[in-house]
Amino acid sequence: MKIGLYFGTFNPIHVGHLIIANHMAEHADLDQVWMVVTPHNPLKKKSTLLDDYHRLQMVHLATEDFPKLKPSDIEFKLTQPNYTINTLVHLEEKYPSHDFCLIMGEDNLKSLHKWKNYEAILAHHEIYVYPRISKDAENSTFENHPKIHMIDAPVVEISSTFIRNNIKKGKNVQPLLPPKVWDYIDHNNFYKK
């Protein structure tokens, strides 16, 4: 089985995340997309980051009607701070019959050369890249790399930061969130302070 790993804090998960994940599941050669919830880094200021399990619960709620999208808490069990290469090694050991690929935005591809052991990632894993609006010129470092696939996905410019800030201001952000996620946020009074 070919699994695309879509990492994020998902604070909160929004319709933009679902549009990208579903597009990858339906239009790339992936069997499933796992939404990997990134745990809170203890070395960083928490500020508006919800508890790991609240964010995981929102991903469960958002993906339950999408059979090809699966929430994952795999990084919750790994030593922090964690690196993508460690997660990939752990997943390969746990699921030897699966083929794991990365899903990332074009903006992240531009900094891939700064990732820990990025050469090993590229040697063993395919990367599926979705477009982002960017002011920088195209990064040609990986332009013709055989393991990197540019996917013609919709450009979605919705951010979790925008959603959190507008909830705090009392604005209606319901169209940007899956209904069950909005209900969960509203019921728990998240992001209001």
Buried (B, 14 or more C-beta within 10 A) or exposed (E): EEBBBBBBBBBBBBBBBBBBBBBBBEEBEBEBBBBBBBBBEEEEEEEBBBEBEBBBBBBBBBBEEBEBBBBBBBBBEBEEEBBBBBBBBBBBEEEEEBBBBBBBBBBBBBEBEEBEBBEEBBEBBBBBBBBBEEEEEEBEEBEEEEBBEBBEBEEBEBEBEBBBBBBEEEEEBEEBBBEBBBEBBBEEEBBEE
